Amino acid sequence: CDVASHRADKAEAALRNALMINAHLDKHSATLQGELEEEARTRNALRWNAEAAAGLLRGQVFDLQSELEDVVGNVEQQQTAQESLTRTHLAHIQTCQKRAHALEEDREALREQLVALQVALQ
């Protein structure tokens, strides 16, 4: 009877030990589960923040592209206007050069006429 009683005590102690280990594992499992859920919430929050930041960046890139296109358009317009103005100035310079040449020829002709008149008057 003592052997049976001793075995029953050992079995009861083993059962209590197993229950205590099981309770400890349940507590540890619950802690790990909580940590995993918190990590999942953190990952989701980070993902949402990253998606929001990416959306903002896409918007900013689009705005910058639009501004850049406007600037390029303005530069092209200014360049076209400058080229037109340069052509106009060059044409005006050529006209003035032709006039100056014509005036020089007229002056030379008048000088020859003056010399001829002076000779005729002598």
C-alpha positions as CSV (number, residue, x, y, z in Angstrom):
1,C,0.0,0.0,0.0
2,D,2.9,2.3,0.7
3,V,4.2,1.8,-2.8
4,A,0.9,2.6,-4.3
5,S,0.5,5.6,-2.1
6,H,4.0,6.7,-2.9
7,R,3.3,6.3,-6.7
8,A,0.1,8.2,-6.3
9,D,1.9,11.0,-4.5
10,K,4.6,11.1,-7.3
11,A,1.9,11.1,-9.9
12,E,0.0,13.9,-8.2
13,A,3.3,15.9,-7.8
14,A,4.1,15.2,-11.5
15,L,0.5,16.3,-12.4
16,R,0.8,19.5,-10.4
17,N,4.2,20.1,-11.9
18,A,2.8,19.5,-15.4
19,L,-0.2,21.8,-14.6
20,M,2.2,24.5,-13.3
21,I,4.4,24.2,-16.5
22,N,1.3,24.2,-18.6
23,A,0.1,27.4,-16.9
24,H,3.5,29.0,-17.3
25,L,3.5,28.0,-21.0
26,D,0.0,29.4,-21.4
27,K,1.1,32.7,-19.8
28,H,4.3,32.8,-22.0
29,S,2.2,31.9,-25.1
30,A,-0.3,34.7,-24.3
31,T,2.6,37.1,-23.9
32,L,4.1,36.1,-27.2
33,Q,0.7,36.3,-28.9
34,G,0.3,39.8,-27.5
35,E,3.8,40.7,-28.8
36,L,3.0,39.3,-32.2
37,E,-0.3,41.2,-32.4
38,E,1.5,44.4,-31.4
39,E,4.2,43.7,-34.0
40,A,1.5,43.1,-36.6
41,R,-0.2,46.5,-35.7
42,T,3.2,48.2,-35.9
43,R,3.9,46.7,-39.3
44,N,0.5,47.7,-40.5
45,A,1.0,51.2,-39.2
46,L,4.4,51.4,-40.9
47,R,2.9,50.1,-44.1
48,W,0.1,52.6,-44.0
49,N,2.6,55.4,-43.3
50,A,4.8,54.2,-46.1
51,E,1.9,54.1,-48.5
52,A,0.8,57.6,-47.4
53,A,4.3,58.9,-47.8
54,A,4.6,57.3,-51.2
55,G,1.3,58.9,-52.2
56,L,2.5,62.3,-51.1
57,L,5.8,61.8,-52.9
58,R,3.9,60.8,-56.1
59,G,1.9,64.0,-55.8
60,Q,4.9,66.1,-55.3
61,V,6.7,64.5,-58.2
62,F,3.6,65.2,-60.4
63,D,3.6,68.8,-59.2
64,L,7.3,69.2,-59.9
65,Q,6.9,67.6,-63.3
66,S,4.2,70.1,-64.1
67,E,6.2,73.0,-62.9
68,L,9.2,71.8,-64.9
69,E,7.1,71.5,-68.0
70,D,5.9,75.0,-67.5
71,V,9.5,76.3,-67.0
72,V,10.6,74.4,-70.1
73,G,7.7,75.9,-72.1
74,N,8.6,79.4,-70.8
75,V,12.2,78.9,-71.7
76,E,11.3,77.7,-75.2
77,Q,9.0,80.7,-75.7
78,Q,11.7,83.1,-74.5
79,Q,14.3,81.4,-76.7
80,T,11.9,81.6,-79.7
81,A,11.3,85.3,-79.0
82,Q,15.0,86.0,-78.6
83,E,15.8,84.2,-81.9
84,S,13.1,86.3,-83.6
85,L,14.4,89.5,-82.0
86,T,18.0,88.5,-83.0
87,R,16.8,87.9,-86.6
88,T,15.0,91.3,-86.6
89,H,18.1,93.1,-85.3
90,L,20.4,91.4,-87.8
91,A,18.0,92.4,-90.6
92,H,18.0,96.0,-89.3
93,I,21.8,96.0,-89.1
94,Q,22.0,94.7,-92.7
95,T,19.6,97.4,-93.8
96,C,21.6,100.1,-92.0
97,Q,24.8,98.8,-93.5
98,K,23.2,98.9,-97.0
99,R,22.0,102.4,-96.3
100,A,25.4,103.5,-95.1
101,H,27.0,102.0,-98.2
102,A,24.4,103.7,-100.5
103,L,25.1,107.0,-98.6
104,E,28.8,106.6,-99.1
105,E,28.3,106.0,-102.8
106,D,26.0,109.1,-103.0
107,R,28.6,111.1,-101.1
108,E,31.3,110.0,-103.5
109,A,29.1,110.9,-106.5
110,L,28.4,114.3,-104.9
111,R,32.1,114.8,-104.3
112,E,32.8,114.0,-108.0
113,Q,30.0,116.5,-109.0
114,L,31.5,119.1,-106.7
115,V,35.0,118.6,-108.2
116,A,33.4,118.8,-111.7
117,L,31.6,122.1,-110.8
118,Q,34.8,123.6,-109.3
119,V,36.7,122.7,-112.5
120,A,33.8,124.2,-114.6
121,L,33.8,127.4,-112.6
122,Q,37.6,128.0,-112.9
